[in-house]
Amino acid sequence: DIQMTQSPSSLSASVGDRVTITCRASQSISNYLSWYQQKPGKAPKLLIYGASTLQSGVPSRFSGTGSGTDFTLTISSLQPEDFATYYCQQSYTTLGYTFGQGTNLEIK
Amino acid sequence: EVQLVESGGGLVKPGGSLRLSCAASGFTFSIYSMNWVRQAPGKGLEWVSSISSSSSFIYDADSVKGRFTISRDNAKDSLYLQMNSLRAEDTAVYYCARSYCTSGSCYFDYWGQGTLVTVSS
């Protein structure tokens, strides 16, 4: 199984800050990586797929980079509505679409 | 507008069974692969099962293999998850999610609101 490890597990930041979340795969997954945002009591929302392609309707302050085993999600200037939990997910193999453990982004 | 509406959750005793449904609307259901993802209380997301558009390919997480069965009825625009031999650790919100496939891989682009399954005596 491919394991996905996110860091940090939690993060405190202020409105306007630039924030980066990292996701590492236990083996190469090419660019088959997506990022989701989840707010309390709500379903996850797809932000980025293919490691760097922004889903339609997602603000351009969100960006993704990486390939192989190391990936990052960056929010260039945090907005109040961005405080949420973020998950990465690998889709390299249909035998198991593994998620990372999540990063809880909180207001400082 | 794409909509996915889950139903069928509830309280069930360990060893019991439950069948979840997901009603799809706003898109051509029959051409999309579909998935179930769950989230235990206060925990992260866990992929459970996937089914291709024509039901030709089915993939299950090891944690549910042999106990859960994903299926679909394209005539009814519906996705199902039959859950048998339920355990306390199956307690979670269960989401159905649509697969968006591009450039050799698939991502979950639309999600339902979820249905809560509680396994407890």
Interface residues (C-beta under 8 A of the other chain):
Chain A: D1 Y32 S34 Y36 Q38 K42 A43 P44 K45 L46 Y49 G50 Q55 Y87 Q89 S91 Y92 T94 L95 G96 Y97 T98 F99 G100 Q101 G102
Chain B: N35 V37 G44 L45 E46 W47 S50 F57 Y59 A61 D62 Y95 Y100 T102 S103 G104 S105 C106 Y107 F108 D109 W111 G112 Q113 G114
